[in-house]
Amino acid sequence: MKNLYLTLIFALTTVLTIAQTTEHLSFKGVPIDGTLNQFVSKMKNSGFTNLGTEGGIAVLKGDFAGYKDCSVGVVTLSQQDLVYKIGVAFQDKDTWSSLSGNYFDLKEMLTQKYGKPTDVVEKFDGLISEPKDDDSKFRNVKYDKCKYYSIWTTKNGDIELSIANKNLNCYIKLAYFDKENSAKIKAKAIDDL
């Protein structure tokens, strides 16, 4: 009887532990979870250099997915110190062919890992016809007339790949949004209302 009682308690404890375990979206194999310092420490162990932290955002530098010298932003809600978003900015490019080449290369790798994107937009805005040459396409990226993005929605969160520009610098941007921690951040924001 005593063995049956202990077995029942062990089984119940195991079931409750498994039920409470949640999965987070991962970045470089590290779950997007924990405090900013904890996550940055794990990224430093993966070869990234911490360039500094300000306002709940840590900026790191390192190699990612076969690309050199990427900038990585680790984002928290400052009032809650809980990591929920990772943003990667790949090196600036100066031609459409190099920019789109990186975009489609990363899109292919993400598709291999996560399956077909749930949302894709790849077009130039406000134009009667798509630009034909590399220079015209790149100029449209510089002046915000290019909308290229792919989104993968997974059970653990969303991944967004896009062609971006800032101050006429054009680059590829990749963002990871952890579902569970994003929900906690949103709940905190709703409490503030």
Secondary structure as GFF3:
##gff-version 3
##sequence-region A 1 193
A	DSSP	alpha_helix	2	20	.	.	.	ID=ss1
A	DSSP	beta_strand	26	27	.	.	.	ID=ss2
A	DSSP	beta_strand	30	31	.	.	.	ID=ss3
A	DSSP	alpha_helix	36	45	.	.	.	ID=ss4
A	DSSP	beta_strand	49	54	.	.	.	ID=ss5
A	DSSP	beta_strand	57	64	.	.	.	ID=ss6
A	DSSP	beta_strand	67	76	.	.	.	ID=ss7
A	DSSP	beta_strand	83	89	.	.	.	ID=ss8
A	DSSP	alpha_helix	96	114	.	.	.	ID=ss9
A	DSSP	beta_strand	119	124	.	.	.	ID=ss10
A	DSSP	alpha_helix	134	142	.	.	.	ID=ss11
A	DSSP	beta_strand	146	154	.	.	.	ID=ss12
A	DSSP	beta_strand	157	166	.	.	.	ID=ss13
A	DSSP	beta_strand	169	178	.	.	.	ID=ss14
A	DSSP	alpha_helix	179	192	.	.	.	ID=ss15
###
